[in-house]
């Protein structure tokens, strides 16, 4: 199933895609042999199964995640997050962010 962003989000998504350093992400993933498996959420990435993804696969997957948060109109929250493969796409009241995360810490507040 193809996902297309809301028309007003297209210029913002394009700027993010044009300025994000996918080469840097690829170099890091290659250096630690970070492989993507078959459970990735992007229907557009088909070549990368149990392998370090190519720069093109990184771009395709990141674009897919940005498109998904653009389309999220659930209305329950103003913040929409979608992530997999190390990437997180965030839409917060019309602003977008694309993150590639190498570490995270989560604590439950007592």
C-alpha positions, 0 to 999 in steps of 0.5 A, spaced: 500 500 500 502 506 497 502 512 502 502 519 500 503 525 505 498 531 505 499 536 500 501 541 505 507 537 508 510 535 501 515 541 501 517 540 509 518 533 507 523 534 501 527 539 505 528 534 511 530 528 505 535 533 502 538 535 508 539 529 512 546 526 512 544 519 510 551 517 508 553 518 515 548 514 518 550 508 513 557 509 515 555 508 522 551 502 520 556 499 516 562 500 521 558 496 526 554 491 521 547 494 523 543 489 519 536 490 518 531 484 518 525 482 514 520 485 519 521 492 517 515 496 517 516 499 510 513 496 504 518 500 499 524 497 502 525 490 499 532 489 497 534 489 504 533 483 508 538 481 514 543 486 511 546 493 512 541 497 508 544 501 502 543 509 502 538 508 498 534 504 502 535 508 508 532 514 504 526 510 502 525 508 509 525 514 512 521 518 507 516 512 508 516 514 516 515 521 514 509 520 509 506 516 515 506 521 520 504 526 515 498 522 514 496 520 521 490 524 523 487 520 529 486 527 532 487 524 539 494 527 540 498 533 536 504 529 536 505 523 531 511 518 532 513 513 527 519 509 528 523 503 525 530 501 523 533 506 527 529 512 524 524 516 528 519 520 524 515 525 528 510 530 527 508 535 532 503 541 530 505 541 523 513 541 525 517 535 522 523 531 525 527 525 522 532 522 527 536 516 527 537 513 534 543 509 536 541 509 544 535 510 548 534 510 555 527 509 558 525 509 566 518 508 569 516 513 574 514 510 580 
